[in-house]
Amino acid sequence: MQSRRRFAQTESLKLRLAAFAKVSREKAERLSGPAREALLMKARQAEAAAHLDDWADTRGLRPPK
């Protein structure tokens, strides 16, 4: 059986999503048409996912001890 290569992420999910959104927006500035809209949509989705990650990580949502 093959073993999976695993590695620990050095940056949080929020930071990786924010970086992806920033790069996507920068690329979208140089494009036009459907390609631009697709990149902008991906950037919005990444920002929404980062926001949801923040929300899910709040103390109010922790299970009782």
HELIX and SHEET records of a PDB file:
HELIX    1   1 LEU A   13  GLU A   29  1                                  17    
HELIX    2   2 PRO A   34  ALA A   56  1                                  23    
HELIX    3   3 ARG A   59  LEU A   61  5                                   3    
END                                                                             
